[in-house]
Amino acid sequence: MEDTRIIDLLFERSEQAIEALDKKYGRLCRRIAQNIVGDGRDAEECVNDAYLGVWNTIPPQRPQVLSSYVCRIVRNRAVSRLEANAAQKRSGYEEALDELDFALCGGSRAEDEWAVGELTALLDRFLRTLRRTDRVLFVRRYWYGDAVKDIAAQVQMSPHSVTVRLSRIREKLTRFAQKEGFIL
């Protein structure tokens, strides 16, 4: 089913919209949530919470790219769940965020809203400077939270090569952020 039709069904308040949404994007949403929270039950709850979030925000919202809209809600719910769980064991997603955190902030988290908005704009500009393959590696690791071995399989590289490339991308990001005056 086309995204525009799913959005129309949401505006009509038809429960078919959630079924269509799950059929089209459920697998992607579950993978994102699973990569972040690391637990199947929690991931499923995050996806269901995200569908409720979509139901509650469309209408009035009418997203131009439904997949991005849904994935962002899933990701936000999963990150919230991860923080709420305060797990003893660090997930792979937390490790990925720590990698970025160190590259940008020298190991200390900048949590005020202004810094987050500035960071978002900085990352958008930085991603535009990267070659396509490097952008894919960066987004797969730091947005979707994919494991290095999964990224390696997707881009047909060895896990070691992916790790080295990601390290170099983080170094570029650090230099870019310093040049932009972002490093705290």
HUBELGI-V555953 format. One record per pair of residues at least 24 apart in sequence whose ideal C-beta (glycine too) atoms are under 8 Angstrom apart, sorted by the first residue. I is the first residue (numbers start at 0). J is the second residue. D is the distance in whole Angstrom. If there is no record, write none. Layout:
i->I j->J d->D
i->I j->J d->D
This chain:
i->2 j->64 d->8
i->2 j->65 d->4
i->2 j->66 d->7
i->5 j->65 d->6
i->6 j->57 d->6
i->6 j->61 d->6
i->6 j->62 d->7
i->6 j->65 d->6
i->9 j->53 d->7
i->9 j->54 d->7
i->9 j->57 d->4
i->9 j->58 d->7
i->10 j->57 d->7
i->10 j->58 d->5
i->10 j->61 d->8
i->16 j->54 d->8
i->17 j->50 d->5
i->17 j->53 d->8
i->17 j->54 d->7
i->20 j->50 d->6
i->20 j->53 d->7
i->20 j->65 d->8
i->20 j->69 d->7
i->21 j->50 d->7
i->24 j->65 d->8
i->24 j->66 d->6
i->24 j->69 d->5
i->24 j->70 d->7
i->27 j->66 d->7
i->27 j->70 d->7
i->28 j->69 d->6
i->28 j->70 d->7
i->28 j->73 d->5
i->30 j->143 d->7
i->31 j->70 d->6
i->31 j->73 d->5
i->31 j->74 d->6
i->31 j->77 d->7
i->31 j->143 d->6
i->31 j->144 d->7
i->32 j->73 d->6
i->32 j->74 d->8
i->32 j->76 d->7
i->32 j->77 d->4
i->32 j->80 d->8
i->34 j->91 d->7
i->34 j->92 d->6
i->34 j->143 d->6
i->34 j->144 d->4
i->34 j->145 d->6
i->34 j->146 d->7
i->35 j->74 d->7
i->35 j->77 d->4
i->35 j->78 d->6
i->35 j->80 d->8
i->35 j->81 d->6
i->35 j->90 d->7
i->35 j->92 d->4
i->35 j->144 d->5
i->36 j->77 d->5
i->36 j->80 d->5
i->36 j->81 d->5
i->36 j->84 d->7
i->36 j->90 d->7
i->36 j->92 d->8
i->37 j->86 d->8
i->37 j->90 d->4
i->37 j->91 d->7
i->37 j->92 d->7
i->41 j->77 d->8
i->41 j->80 d->5
i->41 j->84 d->7
i->42 j->77 d->7
i->44 j->80 d->7
i->45 j->73 d->6
i->45 j->76 d->4
i->45 j->77 d->4
i->45 j->80 d->5
i->46 j->73 d->6
i->46 j->76 d->8
i->48 j->76 d->5
i->49 j->73 d->4
i->49 j->76 d->5
i->52 j->76 d->7
i->74 j->142 d->7
i->91 j->144 d->7
i->91 j->146 d->6
i->92 j->144 d->4
i->95 j->140 d->6
i->95 j->141 d->6
i->95 j->144 d->6
i->96 j->141 d->7
i->98 j->141 d->8
i->98 j->165 d->7
i->98 j->169 d->6
i->99 j->141 d->6
i->99 j->169 d->7
i->99 j->172 d->8
i->102 j->169 d->4
i->102 j->170 d->7
i->102 j->172 d->5
i->102 j->173 d->5
i->102 j->176 d->8
i->103 j->172 d->7
i->103 j->173 d->7
i->103 j->176 d->5
i->103 j->181 d->7
i->103 j->182 d->7
i->104 j->182 d->7
i->104 j->183 d->5
i->105 j->182 d->7
i->105 j->183 d->7
i->107 j->183 d->7
i->109 j->183 d->6
i->114 j->183 d->8
i->117 j->181 d->6
i->118 j->181 d->7
i->121 j->175 d->8
i->121 j->176 d->6
i->121 j->179 d->6
i->121 j->181 d->5
i->124 j->175 d->8
i->124 j->179 d->7
i->125 j->171 d->8
i->125 j->172 d->6
i->125 j->175 d->5
i->125 j->176 d->8
i->128 j->171 d->8
i->128 j->175 d->7
i->129 j->168 d->7
i->129 j->171 d->8
i->133 j->164 d->7
i->133 j->168 d->6
i->136 j->161 d->6
i->136 j->164 d->6
i->136 j->165 d->6
i->136 j->168 d->7
i->137 j->165 d->7
i->137 j->168 d->6
i->140 j->165 d->6
